[in-house]
Amino acid sequence: MASIMPPNRSTTKSLAMIILFPLFGLGLTTSSYSTIYSWTAVALVCGSLGTYLLVRLRARWLKRHYF
């Protein structure tokens, strides 16, 4: 059975910069990196939680109407 290794710090920082790079291109260079990084992390967590809840609601709706 193959195990999935968690990303290391360099991978995580690389992914963060891929996400953050367009924001700096939009003129957000006056904000500190840690502020932008924190708000991006909050936005990703909220988006993930919202997606999870919507999938659960849809599954419940489908189960109620089709099964």
HELIX and SHEET records of a PDB file:
HELIX    1   1 ARG A    9  GLY A   25  1                                  17    
HELIX    2   2 LEU A   28  THR A   30  5                                   3    
HELIX    3   3 TYR A   33  TYR A   66  1                                  34    
END                                                                             
